[in-house]
Amino acid sequence: MLVVTIVATSLGSPVRAQSTAGAPPTPTCRQTVDSLDSRIRQNYAGFLLEVFGARRSAYESLLRRVRKDADRRAFEVCFPALDKITTWFDDPHLFVFQSATTDSADAEHLRASVQRLTVSESGVRTELASRRKRPDPIEGIWYDGATRLAVVPAPSGAPHEFVAVLLASDTIGWQAGDVRAHMRRTRDGEYATTLITRAFAEQQLTARLHRRVLLRFSPGMWGKAFPVVAADSGTLDSVDAHRPRVVVRPRSVLVSIPSHDPRFATLLDQQIRAAADSIRARKLLIVDLRGNEGGASFTTRALDPYVNSADTRVTPYDSGVPVAMSSPAQMNAARRMAGNDTSAFVRGLVARMQANPGKLVVLDTSQAASARAPVLPGDWHVVVMVDRGTVSAAEVLVLRALRSTRATVVGDRTAGALDYQSVQIISLGTGNRRWALGYPTITAHADLPRRGMRGKGIPPTVRVNWDEIADPIAEMECRFAPTR
């Protein structure tokens, strides 16, 4: 299985929206939309494989509407128009990248306009504890490393609107009382968010609540500190919600993995080694991938021998040869991800791309046999918990579990991001780097959308509505732990 990871190109320093002497003129929103469309057609294999016939007509109709909208928009407020295009494809690996930085003048302007509120953590805790009406699930105390925030109703009093106010900051220039985000609930568990980054750049994001204690922005996530019910307490790392956490319980070992961030691969290796005897003794290993943001599939390598089985099952996603779209940006991606031109693999791949511009080429033509998946002997059972936020590299582990006779996947369908994978960020070529295109460089096989998961996700073995379960971990133990 291919590693699913994020590989970002060097985009350079963001260019200020306003034209300055010596700088290229500010592009229009329409020009930016047209550039985005062009980059998608040139580089995204999903366009070549899936956008034809009625679907092509639907895309062209969407594009006409977006262009009409873009003609009325200033460049600074162009993101909603751009986002409509990438969202239409329903592929988590195709998106408009928003820079987390801006130039000093724009940053200073945004810094001066930041709203301030007088909020204390003790006051928020007291108010929430005494409130008769149940608060919105997003209300409370959240953390992001050393940053702590209170999400409270917006001062305007508008229904379903909230602000995230700093209680403690880890960044110079930000202080307690500053409002970092404005949020509006659009549906249960989902919030349209305007977030100001640590570097004072504005981003338009969708925040989604998972597990009741994990708020994911894509990119970024916060962990909830208060209020947290007993069933959810201790399931996240208390400092960095991205980190894996292993909890040895009386009836199971819980491995909570909110992210496949490769920085935590070694940490998880150590945690699993330390829990090895407990896994064998309890005979139930619970892997919680709900809300997992993806990253690199090797991050959970320590779990592979516990999940794999000697006998395997077949899944609908097992056949096919990985391919890649041929374009100049794809050739650059191949050199960055797989090595320089002295590598025989890269030389062969680039040569195939050069000979087939605009087409799909086989990623690897070597006949090397795949390594046998490692299997640890033992009679434990593995339960993998998933939801619609389980995406990208996390889905590699989900497929591993579906192939195993010792594992059961429980929950809702996943995000469905493995048809097109391994993301690269490329400039839109307009001379302004406020926005860029994130797109997948590798395609699972050339028969897509047949045997694909985009727009459908990976269905679980056992379907469960997590919102209806008060204590999900205890429920998994009740269903799957051996009786004594």
C-alpha positions in Angstrom: 0.0 0.0 0.0 1.3 3.4 -0.9 2.2 6.0 1.7 -0.5 8.7 1.9 1.2 11.9 2.9 1.3 15.6 2.2 4.1 17.0 0.1 4.0 20.8 -0.2 5.9 22.7 -2.8 7.8 25.9 -2.0 5.4 28.7 -2.8 7.5 31.5 -1.5 6.4 34.5 0.5 2.8 35.5 0.1 2.2 38.5 -2.1 0.1 41.3 -0.7 -3.3 41.7 -2.2 -2.8 45.3 -3.1 -0.5 46.1 -6.0 2.8 47.8 -5.0 5.7 49.1 -7.0 7.7 46.2 -8.5 5.0 43.6 -7.7 2.8 42.0 -10.2 -0.7 43.4 -10.4 -3.4 41.9 -8.2 -5.3 39.2 -10.1 -9.1 39.4 -10.4 -11.3 36.8 -8.8 -12.3 35.7 -12.3 -8.7 35.2 -13.3 -8.0 33.2 -10.2 -11.1 31.0 -10.8 -9.9 30.4 -14.4 -6.4 29.5 -13.2 -7.8 27.0 -10.7 -9.9 25.3 -13.3 -6.9 25.1 -15.6 -4.7 23.6 -12.9 -7.3 21.0 -12.1 -7.8 19.9 -15.7 -4.0 19.6 -16.2 -3.1 17.7 -13.1 -6.0 16.0 -11.4 -6.5 12.5 -12.7 -10.1 12.5 -11.3 -11.0 15.0 -14.0 -9.7 12.8 -16.8 -11.3 9.6 -15.4 -14.6 10.8 -14.1 -15.6 14.1 -15.7 -17.3 13.2 -19.0 -20.7 12.9 -20.4 -23.5 14.2 -18.1 -20.9 14.8 -15.4 -18.9 17.0 -17.7 -22.0 19.0 -18.6 -22.7 19.4 -14.9 -19.2 20.7 -14.3 -19.3 23.1 -17.1 -22.6 24.4 -15.8 -21.1 24.9 -12.3 -18.1 26.7 -13.8 -20.3 29.1 -15.7 -22.2 30.0 -12.4 -18.9 30.3 -10.5 -17.4 32.6 -13.2 -20.5 34.8 -13.1 -20.2 35.0 -9.3 -16.4 35.7 -9.6 -17.1 38.6 -11.9 -18.9 40.3 -9.0 -16.3 39.5 -6.4 -13.2 41.4 -5.3 -10.0 39.2 -5.2 -9.9 39.5 -1.4 -13.3 37.7 -1.1 -12.8 35.1 -3.9 -12.4 32.0 -1.7 -16.1 31.0 -1.7 -16.0 30.9 -5.5 -12.9 28.9 -5.6 -14.1 26.5 -2.9 -17.3 25.7 -4.9 -15.1 24.3 -7.7 -13.0 21.9 -5.6 -16.0 20.9 -3.3 -17.9 19.8 -6.4 -15.5 16.9 -7.0 -16.2 15.5 -3.5 -12.6 14.4 -3.1 -11.0 15.2 0.3 -7.6 15.4 -1.4 -8.6 18.2 -3.8 -8.9 21.5 -2.1 -8.0 25.2 -2.2 -5.0 25.7 0.0 -5.1 28.9 2.1 -1.9 30.4 3.2 -1.4 30.7 7.0 0.8 33.7 6.5 0.6 37.1 4.8 2.8 40.1 4.3 3.6 42.4 7.3 1.3 45.2 6.2 -1.8 43.0 5.8 -0.9 41.2 9.0 -0.7 44.4 10.9 -4.0 45.6 9.5 -5.7 42.4 10.6 -4.0 42.5 14.0 -5.4 46.0 14.6 -8.9 44.8 13.7 -9.0 41.8 16.1 -12.0 41.8 18.4 -11.4 41.7 22.1 -13.6 40.3 24.9 -13.3 40.0 28.6 -13.5 36.2 29.3 -12.0 34.0 32.0 -11.7 30.3 32.1 -13.2 30.1 35.6 -16.1 32.3 34.5 -16.8 30.1 31.4 -16.7 26.9 33.6 -19.1 28.4 36.2 -21.5 29.6 33.6 -21.7 26.3 31.7 -22.0 24.3 34.9 -24.9 26.4 36.1 -26.8 26.7 32.8 -30.1 25.0 32.7 -30.3 24.7 28.9 -27.8 22.3 27.4 -25.0 24.3 25.7 -24.1 23.8 22.0 -21.5 21.0 21.7 -18.9 23.5 20.6 -19.1 25.7 23.7 -16.4 25.2 26.3 -12.7 25.3 26.9 -10.4 24.0 24.1 -6.7 23.6 23.7 -4.2 23.6 20.9 -0.8 23.0 22.5 -0.1 25.8 24.9 -3.0 27.9 23.4 -6.3 27.7 25.4 -9.5 29.1 24.0 -13.0 29.6 25.3 -15.8 29.1 22.7 -18.7 31.2 23.8 -21.9 32.6 22.2 -21.2 35.6 19.9 -21.7 39.0 21.5 -24.2 39.8 18.8 -26.6 37.3 20.3 -27.3 35.8 16.9 -28.5 32.2 17.2 -26.0 29.4 16.4 -23.1 31.9 16.3 -20.0 31.7 18.5 -16.5 33.2 19.0 -13.3 31.5 20.1 -11.6 33.8 22.6 -7.9 33.3 23.7 -7.4 32.4 27.4 -3.7 31.7 27.0 -1.5 32.2 23.9 1.7 30.6 22.7 2.4 33.3 20.1 3.8 36.8 20.3 1.3 39.3 19.2 -1.7 37.4 20.6 -3.0 37.9 24.1 -5.8 36.8 26.4 -9.1 38.2 25.3 -8.3 38.3 21.6 -10.9 36.6 19.3 -9.2 34.0 17.1 -12.3 32.7 15.3 -15.9 33.4 14.5 -18.1 30.3 14.1 -21.6 29.6 12.8 -23.3 26.3 13.1 -24.5 25.1 9.7 -25.7 21.6 10.8 -25.2 19.3 13.7 -21.5 19.0 14.5 -20.4 21.4 11.7 -19.5 25.1 11.8 -18.5 27.6 9.2 -15.4 29.2 10.6 -13.4 32.3 10.0 -10.1 31.7 11.7 -7.2 34.1 12.1 -3.9 32.2 12.1 -1.1 32.7 14.5 0.6 34.8 11.8 -2.5 37.0 11.3 -3.8 35.6 8.0 -7.5 34.9 7.6 -8.8 31.5 6.6 -12.3 30.3 5.8 -12.7 26.8 7.2 -15.3 24.2 8.1 -14.9 22.9 11.7 -16.3 19.5 12.4 -16.8 17.9 15.8 -15.8 14.3 16.3 -15.9 12.1 19.4 -17.5 15.1 21.2 -14.0 16.2 22.2 -12.1 16.7 18.9 -12.7 19.8 16.7 -11.0 19.4 13.3 -10.5 22.2 10.9 -8.5 20.6 8.1 -5.9 21.7 8.6 -5.6 21.8 12.4 -7.5 20.4 15.4 -8.4 21.4 18.9 -9.0 19.2 21.9 -11.8 19.8 24.4 -10.9 20.4 28.1 -14.3 21.3 29.5 -17.0 20.2 29.7 -16.1 16.6 29.0 -18.3 13.7 30.1 -16.6 10.8 32.0 -16.9 8.5 29.1 -14.7 10.8 26.9 -12.2 11.8 29.6 -8.6 10.8 28.9 -9.2 9.7 25.3 -7.1 12.5 23.9 -3.6 13.7 24.7 -4.1 16.6 27.2 -1.6 18.9 25.5 -1.6 18.2 21.8 -4.8 16.6 20.4 -2.8 15.3 17.3 -0.8 12.9 19.5 -1.7 9.3 19.8 -2.7 8.0 23.2 -2.7 4.5 24.5 -4.9 3.7 27.5 -4.8 0.3 29.3 -8.3 -0.4 30.6 -9.5 -3.3 32.6 -11.1 -5.1 29.6 -9.2 -3.7 26.7 -6.3 -1.6 25.4 -7.5 1.6 23.7 -5.3 3.2 21.0 -6.6 6.7 20.2 -5.2 8.1 17.0 -6.6 11.5 15.9 -3.8 12.0 13.3 -1.4 10.1 11.1 1.1 13.0 11.5 4.4 11.2 10.8 6.1 13.1 13.6 4.3 10.8 16.0 5.3 7.4 14.4 8.2 6.8 16.9 6.0 7.8 19.9 3.4 5.3 18.8 6.0 2.7 18.3 7.1 3.2 21.9 3.5 3.2 23.2 2.6 0.0 21.5 5.7 -1.8 22.7 4.9 -0.7 26.3 1.3 -2.1 25.9 2.2 -5.4 24.3 1.7 -7.6 27.3 -1.6 -5.8 28.1 -2.9 -6.4 24.6 -2.2 -10.1 24.9 -3.7 -10.3 28.4 -6.9 -8.5 27.6 -7.4 -9.9 24.1 -9.2 -6.8 22.9 -7.4 -4.0 21.1 -9.6 -0.9 20.3 -8.2 1.5 17.7 -10.2 4.8 17.6 -9.8 6.5 14.2 -12.8 8.7 14.5 -11.9 12.2 13.2 -8.4 11.1 12.1 -7.1 13.8 9.7 -4.7 11.5 7.8 -1.0 12.1 7.2 1.4 9.2 6.4 0.3 5.5 6.6 3.6 4.4 8.1 2.7 6.4 11.3 0.7 3.4 12.6 3.3 0.7 11.5 3.5 -0.5 15.1 -0.1 -1.6 14.9 0.2 -3.5 11.6 1.3 -6.9 13.1 -1.5 -6.7 15.7 -4.1 -6.0 13.0 -2.9 -8.3 10.2 -3.9 -12.0 10.2 -2.4 -15.0 8.5 -5.6 -15.6 6.6 -7.0 -12.6 4.7 -10.3 -11.4 3.3 -10.8 -9.7 0.0 -12.1 -6.2 -0.3 -13.5 -4.3 -3.3 -10.5 -2.1 -3.3 -7.7 -4.7 -3.7 -7.2 -4.9 -7.5 -5.6 -2.5 -9.9 -2.2 -0.9 -10.7 -1.4 2.6 -9.4 -1.0 5.2 -12.0 -0.1 8.9 -12.2 -1.3 11.8 -14.5 1.4 13.2 -16.8 2.0 17.0 -16.5 5.0 19.2 -15.7 3.8 19.6 -12.1 3.5 15.9 -11.8 7.1 15.4 -13.0 8.3 17.8 -10.4 6.3 15.9 -7.8 7.8 12.6 -8.8 11.3 14.0 -8.4 10.5 15.4 -5.0 8.6 12.5 -3.5 10.6 9.5 -4.9 14.2 10.8 -5.4 16.3 12.7 -7.8 16.9 11.8 -11.5 19.7 9.4 -10.5 17.0 7.0 -9.3 16.1 4.4 -11.9 12.5 4.5 -10.6 12.3 8.3 -11.1 14.0 8.2 -14.5 11.6 5.6 -15.7 8.5 7.4 -14.3 9.5 10.8 -15.7 10.3 9.2 -19.1 6.9 7.6 -19.2 5.3 10.9 -18.4 7.3 12.8 -21.0 6.2 10.3 -23.6 2.5 10.5 -22.7 1.6 14.1 -21.9 -1.9 14.5 -20.5 -2.4 10.8 -20.0 -2.1 8.3 -17.2 1.1 6.3 -16.8 1.9 3.3 -14.6 3.6 4.4 -11.5 6.0 1.5 -11.1 6.7 -1.0 -13.9 9.1 -3.2 -11.8 8.1 -6.7 -11.1 9.3 -6.7 -7.5 7.1 -8.8 -5.2 5.3 -7.1 -2.4 6.6 -7.8 1.1 4.5 -10.1 3.2 2.5 -8.2 5.8 3.9 -8.8 9.3 1.6 -10.9 11.6 2.0 -11.5 15.3 0.6 -14.7 16.6 -2.1 -14.3 19.2 -5.8 -14.7 19.9 -6.8 -11.0 20.5 -9.5 -9.2 18.6 -9.1 -5.8 17.0 -12.0 -3.2 16.8 -11.4 -0.2 14.6 -13.7 2.7 15.3 -14.4 5.0 12.3 -16.7 7.9 11.2 -17.1 10.2 8.2 -14.0 12.1 9.4 -11.7 9.1 9.1 -9.7 10.1 6.0 -6.6 9.4 3.9 -3.8 7.5 5.7 -6.3 6.4 8.4 -8.3 4.6 5.7 -5.2 2.6 4.8 -5.4 1.1 8.3 -9.2 0.6 7.9 -8.6 -1.4 4.7 -5.9 -3.4 6.6 -8.5 -4.2 9.2 -11.1 -5.2 6.6 -8.7 -7.7 5.1 -7.9 -9.3 8.5 -9.9 -12.1 10.1 -9.1 -10.9 13.6 -10.5 -7.3 13.1 -13.9 -5.6 12.9 -14.5 -2.1 11.6 -17.3 -0.4 13.5 -19.1 3.0 12.9 -20.0 5.0 9.9 -18.6 5.1 6.4 -15.2 6.8 6.1 -14.4 9.9 4.0 -13.3 7.9 0.9 -10.0 9.5 0.0 -7.8 6.7 -1.3 -8.9 6.7 -5.0 -6.6 9.7 -5.5 -3.8 10.2 -2.9 -0.5 11.8 -1.9 -1.2 15.5 -2.1 1.0 18.2 -3.7 0.4 22.0 -3.3 1.0 24.0 -6.4 0.7 27.7 -7.2 -2.2 29.0 -9.2 0.2 30.9 -11.3 -1.6 34.3 -10.9 1.3 36.0 -9.2 -0.5 36.0 -5.8 0.1 33.2 -3.4 -2.8 33.8 -1.0 -4.5 30.6 -2.4 -3.0 27.5 -4.1 -4.3 24.2 -5.3 -3.9 21.0 -3.3 -4.4 17.9 -5.5 -3.6 14.2 -5.3 -0.6 13.0 -7.4 -1.2 9.2 -7.4 -4.3 7.3 -8.6 -5.2 3.9 -7.2 -5.9 2.5 -10.7 -7.1 3.5 -14.2 -10.5 1.9 -13.9 -11.9 4.5 -11.6 -14.6 5.3 -10.7 -15.3 1.5 -10.8 -14.2 -0.1 -7.5 -13.7 3.3 -6.1 -14.6 5.0 -2.8 -14.8 8.7 -3.7 -18.1 10.1 -2.6 -19.0 6.9 -0.9 -16.4 6.1 1.7 -15.4 2.7 3.0 -18.4 1.0 4.7 -17.8 -0.5 8.1 -18.4 -4.1 9.0 -20.8 -3.1 11.8 -22.7 0.2 11.3 -23.1 2.3 14.5 -24.5 5.8 15.1 -22.0 7.1 17.6 -24.3 10.0 18.5 -26.7 7.5 20.0 -24.1 5.8 22.3 -23.3 7.4 25.6 -20.0 5.5 26.2 -18.6 4.3 22.8 -15.5 2.6 24.3 -17.5 0.7 26.9 -20.0 -0.3 24.2 -17.1 -1.8 22.2 -16.0 -3.7 25.2 -19.5 -4.9 25.9 -19.9 -6.2 22.3 -16.4 -7.6 21.6 -14.5 -8.2 24.9 -14.2 -11.9 25.7 -16.4 -13.1 28.6 -14.6 -14.2 31.7 
